[in-house]
């Protein structure tokens, strides 16, 4: 089924909607959205959509080389809003969060974004996310560390970042099956709530060093 | 409380780089503002296409997706099954969830499995409660 044929035939049936979700990633998943019944479903769909946005960003690393953390995060925020999320940037929650995504029933996901500039800088972002911005409350106990990597070999950087976390006592780390080596999960006790807090660490590959350059 | 003007400002902000989708969203906002939404029980894709006069389906879907989302929820999403006698059976969210996860659907009256049910289950929209409130605020 191709988009041109669907333009004439589209009738709003499940058959066409499902095909359209795959073919037009910027629409997100408005039919699938109805399948969301709880916070975990919300988080799962959010990560599917964030991965789509990351994939789009990674297509043009050459034009994003000089973009700041804020500029890149605003781009993600705008894409999430276009997909139907309620996303904001720089909202004040214990400080100025890079990304907040709100859903029904006080569901909240918080994202902190850093351009990779050494592991200490990433640890600063992780601590901001987990000890400053997030409450760790139920239905608010997932967050994300978005790592813009403007260097080559993002997988190695992510691997070493995982090792750094372990050295800092964050030992409960698991692979991401959807983006192996480029995303992973960590889990630890949130200091304020005393409940488990889940972080997805996500690389955004923006390295660009073509060998044909003179 | 949110006014029509405030909603328009949100639309302008979120679609500043996509004037086509902005125009479609604005036309839907206008329609909901100028209509007694309590009487609007069913908006299909075709009726939204007619209201907005938008010919590009990709743009239409982007606008509807946005307006059924969390930020500017003017429309609620619903599903219905229409059988071969053109009888409509509204489906609840739980029923929809079950269909999608179990990959099968049984006719609500006969109990018979429906072959190619994906061709007979349709999405439609209704004004949200929020949309009703906004109209009174204008």
Interface residues (C-beta under 8 A of the other chain):
Chain A: X3 X6 X7 X10 X11 X12 X13 X14 X15 X17 X18 X20 X24 X26 X27 X28 X30 X31 X33 X34 X35 X37 X78 X81 X82 X83 X84 X85 X86 X87 X102 X103 X104
Chain B: X14 X15 X18 X21 X44 X45 X46 X56 X57 X58 X61 X62 X64 X65 X66 X68 X69 X70 X71 X77 X79 X93 X96 X97 X100 X101 X117 X118 X119 X120 X121 X122 X123 X124
